Amino acid sequence: MKVKISIQGIEKKFEAQNGVGKSHTVLDNIDLDIFEGEFCSLIGASGCGKSTLLNIVAGLITPSDGTIYVDGERVKGIHPKFGYMFQKDTLLPWLTILDNVMLPLEIQKNAKREIALHYLDMVGLKGFENHFPKELSGGMRKRVQLARLLAQNPEVLLMDEPFGALDAQTKLVIQEEFLKIWEKERKTVIFVTHDLQEAITLSDRIVLLSAKPGRVQTITPVDLPRPRMLEHAMNNAKFNQLFMDIWGGLKEEVRKSLQIVS
Ligand SMILES: Nc1ncnc2c1ncn2[C@@H]1O[C@H](COP(=O)(O)OP(=O)(O)OP(=O)(O)O)[C@@H](O)[C@H]1O
C-alpha cells in the first residue's frame, strides 16, 4: 500500500497570548501514515487535538515541530489537492446552490457547470440548483457542501465532524449516501468524529488520540466487508466487538480529560 500522507513527529504548542493563559502542548510527537485510498478516522476526548492535527495536515496551522509529507514530498502550507469540509455551514447565502458548488471550481479556473450538476445529482439534489441555501433544510445544505467538496476533485478529503450538527436520523442517511459515493471514488480521507459508531461504519482504520497532550494511543483496523451498507455493518458481530474494544480505550481518555478519578 502506498503511503499518501506521512505525519512525522508533529508537535503543537500554543503559547500564552500577551501573558494571558498558559502555554500548553496540544499534540506530542504524532507519527502516522495514511495510505492512498484509505478512510482513516481520528477519535479522542474533546480537546485532545483532533481538529488541530487535521488543520496542520491541511496547512491551516503551522506545527511547532515535525513534518507532513504528501506523496513523499515535504509540504508547507495549503496543499492544492486537498479538500476540506468543516462542521459549520460554509455556504454563501447570497449564491444559489449551483453557484455555491461552482465557486471553488471558479477559483481553480475549472468552472464546469456539468461537474457541479453531476455532483448535485449524486447527492440527490437534482432540481435544487437555483434555490438559495436558506430554502434548504440542514441535511440538504450538508449535501450541498459534500457536492462542493467532491466537485473540486481533491485527492484527499479532510473532514472535521462534517455530519456532527445533523439530527441522528438525517446523519445516518447522509453517512450512507457518502459511503456509497466514497466506495465508488475511494479517495484518501481523514475524518474527525466524536461518534464511534460513525467511525466504525465508515473507516478502514480508527486512530485514537490520548487526552491532553494528544498522542497516538491505538490504531484499530476495521475489517468489516466492503462495500458496506450501514445496516449490514452494524448488524455484524464484529461491529459490536470493535465498538467494545475501542470504547474501552476511548472511555479512559474521556475520563482523564474530565479529570474523573476512581
Ligand atoms: N488557536 C489556539 N490558541 C490556543 N489554544 C488553542 C487554539 N486552538 C486550539 N487550542 C486548544 O487546543 C486544544 C485542542 O483543540 P482541538 O480543537 O484541536 O481539539 P479537538 O480534539 O478537536 O476538540 P473537540 O473534540 O472538542 O472538537 C484545546 O485545548 C484548545 O483549547
The ligand as a MOL file (V3000), in Angstrom:
LIG
                    3D

  0  0  0     0  0            999 V3000
M  V30 BEGIN CTAB
M  V30 COUNTS 31 33 0 0 0
M  V30 BEGIN ATOM
M  V30 1 N -5.5650 28.9800 18.3880 0
M  V30 2 C -5.4920 28.3990 19.5810 0
M  V30 3 N -4.8770 29.0090 20.6060 0
M  V30 4 C -4.7690 28.4150 21.8170 0
M  V30 5 N -5.2540 27.1910 22.1020 0
M  V30 6 C -5.8830 26.5240 21.1040 0
M  V30 7 C -6.0280 27.0930 19.8020 0
M  V30 8 N -6.6960 26.1970 19.0190 0
M  V30 9 C -6.9510 25.1200 19.7930 0
M  V30 10 N -6.4630 25.3250 21.0440 0
M  V30 11 C -6.5330 24.3770 22.1590 0
M  V30 12 O -6.0080 23.1530 21.7100 0
M  V30 13 C -6.6910 22.0650 22.3120 0
M  V30 14 C -7.1520 21.1080 21.2220 0
M  V30 15 O -8.1750 21.7230 20.4520 0
M  V30 16 P -8.8530 20.9530 19.2260 0
M  V30 17 O -9.9550 21.8150 18.7400 0
M  V30 18 O -7.7970 20.5360 18.2760 0
M  V30 19 O -9.4080 19.6600 19.9750 0
M  V30 20 P -10.4680 18.5970 19.4570 0
M  V30 21 O -9.9600 17.2640 19.8800 0
M  V30 22 O -10.7390 18.7860 18.0030 0
M  V30 23 O -11.7310 19.0330 20.3220 0
M  V30 24 P -13.3020 18.7900 20.0540 0
M  V30 25 O -13.4590 17.3030 20.0110 0
M  V30 26 O -13.9530 19.3840 21.2760 0
M  V30 27 O -13.6770 19.4700 18.7830 0
M  V30 28 C -7.8270 22.6690 23.1380 0
M  V30 29 O -7.4010 22.7270 24.4830 0
M  V30 30 C -7.9700 24.0610 22.5850 0
M  V30 31 O -8.3970 24.9470 23.5790 0
M  V30 END ATOM
M  V30 BEGIN BOND
M  V30 1 1 1 2
M  V30 2 1 2 3
M  V30 3 2 2 7
M  V30 4 2 3 4
M  V30 5 1 4 5
M  V30 6 2 5 6
M  V30 7 1 6 7
M  V30 8 1 6 10
M  V30 9 1 7 8
M  V30 10 2 8 9
M  V30 11 1 9 10
M  V30 12 1 10 11
M  V30 13 1 11 12
M  V30 14 1 11 30
M  V30 15 1 12 13
M  V30 16 1 13 14
M  V30 17 1 13 28
M  V30 18 1 14 15
M  V30 19 1 15 16
M  V30 20 2 16 17
M  V30 21 1 16 18
M  V30 22 1 16 19
M  V30 23 1 19 20
M  V30 24 2 20 21
M  V30 25 1 20 22
M  V30 26 1 20 23
M  V30 27 1 23 24
M  V30 28 2 24 25
M  V30 29 1 24 26
M  V30 30 1 24 27
M  V30 31 1 28 29
M  V30 32 1 28 30
M  V30 33 1 30 31
M  V30 END BOND
M  V30 END CTAB
M  END
